[in-house]
Amino acid sequence: MQPIALESSRYQWLKTKLLEDHADIDDETLADTLEGLSDFNELVTAAIRSAIDDEAYAGAIDERLGELRARQKRLKERA
């Protein structure tokens, strides 16, 4: 199982258990408690940052490929 999927399952289990044991818990306290007990938020943040980085790298590669294709075309025409 992927780390994020495993942590998501753990997060859901913790949330269910906290709600069972403390039915009167407010949303803010629940969120703060889960944040302290789980790495789920950090894993999601890291996954999002990685996806953003990948998109930026892919865009840069597309741009570079365009430049190289143009250069290749010029070289072929010159040859």
Number of C-alpha atoms within 10 A of each C-alpha: 6 7 11 17 12 11 18 18 13 16 19 13 12 17 16 12 12 16 14 11 10 11 9 9 13 10 9 9 10 16 13 10 14 18 14 11 12 15 16 22 16 12 16 14 11 13 13 12 12 12 12 12 12 12 12 12 12 12 12 12 12 12 12 12 12 12 12 12 12 12 12 12 12 11 10 9 8 7 6
